[in-house]
Amino acid sequence: MIEGYLRDLVRDAVREALDARADAEAAMPASALSFWEPQAAELIGIKAHALRDLRRKGLVEAVRLGGRICYRRESLVALLEQQRIDNEN
């Protein structure tokens, strides 16, 4: 009985995680591989200084190109997944 409940719980959690990843990837422009810091922040719905703080804390990967900070698409998706809040009902 509890095994069935746990199996359903895990299945639902995995499904939600995969849906969240698909939603995050779908929200990003298809042609862009990376984004400058202000673009990346706007894209994920936070201020540039908040994204910079997350980068400095090591919570999101970035690269420096020509003196500017650039975020890869995969890094932004990973950040969104990492910051996800599950419903606790």
N, C-alpha and C positions, 0 to 999 in steps of 0.2 A: 504494500500500500504506500509506504513512504518512498519506496524506490520509484514508483510511478509518478508521484508528486515531484520528486527531485528531477527525474528525467524531463518532465514537462517544464519545470522551472528553468533548467539548463537550456532546453530547446528554445524557449521563449527569449531567454537572455541572448543567445547566439543570434537568433533572428533579428532582435532589436539592434544588436551591434552591427550586423550586416546591413540592415536598412539605414542606420545612421551614417554608415560609411558611404553607401550609395547616394544618399541625399546630399552629403557634403561634396562628393565628387560631381554630382549633377549641377550643383550651384555654381561651380567654378567655370569660367570661360573655357571652352574646349580646346582652343588653339594655344593658350598660354601654358608654358611649362613652369614659369616662375613669375614672381611678382615683387616689385619694389616694396619697401616697408609700408609706406602709406596706402598703397593699393591692397596689400595683403591684409592690413588691419581693417580697412573698409569692407573688404570681401567677407571677412569672418565676423564683422559687426562689433569691433572694438576700436578704441582709440589707438593711434600709432604708439604713444608712450606706453600703453598697456602691453602691446605686443613686444615692444623693446624690453620691458621688464621681464616678460616671460622668456625672451631669448637670453637675457643676462643671467637668469636663474637656471638656464639649461633645459627649459621645458619645451623649446622648439628650436630646430636646427635652422641655420641661415648661413649664407656665404657673402663675402664682400666682393663686389664686382665694380671696378672703376671707382672705388671710394664710396659706393653706396651699398646698403644692405639689401639682400635679395633672398626671398623665401621660395623654396621649391613647392610645387603643388602637393607632393606627398607629405612634406613636413606640416603643411597647414591642415591636411586631412587628419594626420596623426594627432596633432594638437587638439582638434575638435573631438576626436574619439577619446582622447585622454581626459578631457575636461567634461565629458558627458556625465549628466546626473540621471541616475535611474529613478523611476517612480517607486516610492516606498509605500505602496498600498497594501 
